[in-house]
Amino acid sequence: VRSTTWTEPLYGEGAASGFDHVLLQGGNEGVEIVEPAHDNEKKMIEAYWDADEIFPESRLASQVEINAKMDGMVVYVPDRIVDDIP
């Protein structure tokens, strides 16, 4: 739903948050053919994660199209270090 008073992220509109940050293991044939991250996806990762938590393998899980060649791929889900609590 979009209006001047209410904005809600909708699935299917591209990267809406950076909470689904994952690292895709390289060396898997399926990972090699995944479409590269779009600018919006990179911006969401950078907005939600610190520079030392972002790697070349960083992707948003919601933006990676799964294919059969990814069978056996390892996906790492990094812990978020809560560092903004006083």
C-alpha positions as a Markdown table, in Angstrom:
| # | Residue | x | y | z |
|---|---|---|---|---|
| 1 | Val | 0.0 | 0.0 | 0.0 |
| 2 | Arg | 1.4 | 3.4 | -0.9 |
| 3 | Ser | 0.0 | 6.8 | -0.1 |
| 4 | Thr | 1.2 | 10.1 | 1.2 |
| 5 | Thr | 0.6 | 9.0 | 4.8 |
| 6 | Trp | 1.5 | 5.3 | 4.7 |
| 7 | Thr | 4.4 | 3.5 | 3.1 |
| 8 | Glu | 4.8 | -0.2 | 3.5 |
| 9 | Pro | 7.5 | -2.3 | 1.7 |
| 10 | Leu | 5.9 | -4.8 | -0.6 |
| 11 | Tyr | 7.4 | -8.0 | -1.7 |
| 12 | Gly | 8.1 | -8.2 | -5.4 |
| 13 | Glu | 9.2 | -4.6 | -5.7 |
| 14 | Gly | 12.9 | -5.3 | -5.4 |
| 15 | Ala | 15.0 | -4.9 | -2.3 |
| 16 | Ala | 13.0 | -3.3 | 0.5 |
| 17 | Ser | 15.3 | -3.9 | 3.4 |
| 18 | Gly | 18.6 | -5.4 | 4.3 |
| 19 | Phe | 17.5 | -7.8 | 7.0 |
| 20 | Asp | 17.8 | -10.9 | 4.7 |
| 21 | His | 21.6 | -10.5 | 4.2 |
| 22 | Val | 23.3 | -13.8 | 3.3 |
| 23 | Leu | 26.7 | -14.8 | 1.9 |
| 24 | Leu | 26.7 | -17.2 | -1.1 |
| 25 | Gln | 29.5 | -19.7 | -1.1 |
| 26 | Gly | 31.6 | -19.3 | -4.2 |
| 27 | Gly | 32.7 | -22.3 | -6.4 |
| 28 | Asn | 29.2 | -23.5 | -6.9 |
| 29 | Glu | 28.0 | -23.6 | -10.5 |
| 30 | Gly | 24.6 | -22.2 | -9.6 |
| 31 | Val | 26.2 | -19.2 | -7.8 |
| 32 | Glu | 28.3 | -18.4 | -10.8 |
| 33 | Ile | 25.3 | -17.9 | -13.0 |
| 34 | Val | 23.3 | -15.8 | -10.5 |
| 35 | Glu | 22.5 | -12.4 | -11.9 |
| 36 | Pro | 24.7 | -9.7 | -10.2 |
| 37 | Ala | 23.3 | -7.6 | -7.5 |
| 38 | His | 21.4 | -4.5 | -8.7 |
| 39 | Asp | 22.2 | -1.0 | -7.3 |
| 40 | Asn | 19.1 | -1.0 | -5.1 |
| 41 | Glu | 20.2 | -4.3 | -3.5 |
| 42 | Lys | 23.7 | -3.0 | -2.8 |
| 43 | Lys | 22.2 | 0.2 | -1.3 |
| 44 | Met | 20.0 | -1.8 | 1.0 |
| 45 | Ile | 22.9 | -3.9 | 2.2 |
| 46 | Glu | 25.0 | -0.8 | 2.8 |
| 47 | Ala | 22.2 | 0.9 | 4.6 |
| 48 | Tyr | 21.5 | -2.0 | 7.0 |
| 49 | Trp | 25.1 | -3.4 | 7.5 |
| 50 | Asp | 28.4 | -1.9 | 8.6 |
| 51 | Ala | 31.2 | -1.9 | 6.0 |
| 52 | Asp | 33.1 | -4.6 | 7.9 |
| 53 | Glu | 30.1 | -6.9 | 7.7 |
| 54 | Ile | 29.8 | -6.6 | 3.9 |
| 55 | Phe | 31.7 | -9.0 | 1.6 |
| 56 | Pro | 31.9 | -9.6 | -2.2 |
| 57 | Glu | 29.6 | -12.6 | -1.6 |
| 58 | Ser | 27.0 | -10.5 | 0.2 |
| 59 | Arg | 23.5 | -10.7 | -1.3 |
| 60 | Leu | 19.9 | -10.3 | -0.1 |
| 61 | Ala | 18.3 | -13.7 | 0.0 |
| 62 | Ser | 15.0 | -12.3 | -1.4 |
| 63 | Gln | 16.8 | -11.1 | -4.5 |
| 64 | Val | 18.6 | -14.3 | -5.5 |
| 65 | Glu | 16.7 | -16.5 | -7.9 |
| 66 | Ile | 17.2 | -20.2 | -6.9 |
| 67 | Asn | 18.1 | -22.6 | -9.6 |
| 68 | Ala | 18.7 | -26.4 | -9.8 |
| 69 | Lys | 22.4 | -25.9 | -10.2 |
| 70 | Met | 22.6 | -24.5 | -6.7 |
| 71 | Asp | 22.0 | -28.0 | -5.2 |
| 72 | Gly | 24.5 | -28.5 | -2.4 |
| 73 | Met | 25.4 | -24.8 | -2.2 |
| 74 | Val | 26.3 | -23.4 | 1.3 |
| 75 | Val | 24.6 | -20.2 | 2.3 |
| 76 | Tyr | 26.0 | -18.4 | 5.4 |
| 77 | Val | 23.6 | -16.3 | 7.4 |
| 78 | Pro | 25.7 | -13.8 | 9.3 |
| 79 | Asp | 24.9 | -12.8 | 12.9 |
| 80 | Arg | 24.0 | -9.2 | 13.3 |
| 81 | Ile | 26.1 | -7.7 | 16.1 |
| 82 | Val | 23.8 | -5.3 | 17.9 |
| 83 | Asp | 26.0 | -2.3 | 18.5 |
| 84 | Asp | 23.6 | 0.5 | 18.7 |
| 85 | Ile | 22.2 | -0.2 | 22.2 |
| 86 | Pro | 23.3 | 2.3 | 24.8 |
